[in-house]
Amino acid sequence: MNSIREAFQNGKAFIPFITCGDPTLETTKKLAIAMEEAGADIIELGIPFSDPTAEGPVIQDANIRALSNHITTDDIFAMVADLRKEVKVPLVFMTYANVVFSYGTEKFASECKRIGICGLILADVPFEEKKEFSSVCDKYGVDLISMIAPTSNDRIAVIAREAKGFLYCVSSLGVTGIRTDITTDVGAMISNAKKNTDIPCAIGFGISTPEQATEMASKSDGIIVGSAIVKICAKYGENCVPYVAEFVKTMKKAIS
């Protein structure tokens, strides 16, 4: 199993996101295996939540589909433990504070360590409130991944200095989703962060085409793509695996 930092050592990292249990947990497992084979450097796994405030309609719908399958956090831990027999790239969970808190923060972090999860993104936990989670994550060697946004301004330096794993740079204001244009000055945001950390910076939110991937990768150490992949899962259901693999290959090639 590789560390998150190692994933950035062979050029620009491609980080795909999928929602666990959409359309089924067995498909999630097949997707992760196929995405690694297609060139994914880190895989971000969403744990579904009933109120995913950072997500746009595409990933919100994926959360609803997964929860309607009665997927539990324990089901996801069991699937990942099984997945780890085959997948070697770093795996990162993306979810919300309530999911971790209701499961038990200590228990959640220790399970992450046991099954080989390298990092955790909590989309609704501001930097100022991360301590109750970061102290437990540190204890179990799980990187609590920080996010910065175009509005972070003076806070970018402080957040960057304490960043673990990689710094998640949000390209656009608002929620996740496919965007025609990314108009924010991402380069300035990353330049500011880089003055304060040697942690890799990856850009997410809104990237859906090879052209956007190339442009965003030129300003960062890697890119994160979620909604465009989840859309393919929604379109093809349990038959989505080859289509997602082809998309991952195309996007990885665009940043190589």
Secondary structure, DSSP 8 states (H G I E B T S, - for coil): ---TGGGGSSSSEEEEEEETTSS-HHHHHHHHHHHHHHT-SSEEEE---S--TT--HHHHHHHHHHHHTT--HHHHHHHHHHHTTT--S-EEEEE-HHHHHHH-HHHHHHHHHHHT--EEEETT--GGG-HHHHHHHHHTT-EE--EE-TT-TTHHHHHHHT--S-EEEE-SSSSS---S---S-HHHHHHHHHTT--S-EEEESS--SHHHHHHHHTTSSEEEE-HHHHHHHHHHGGG-HHHHHHHHHHHHHHH-
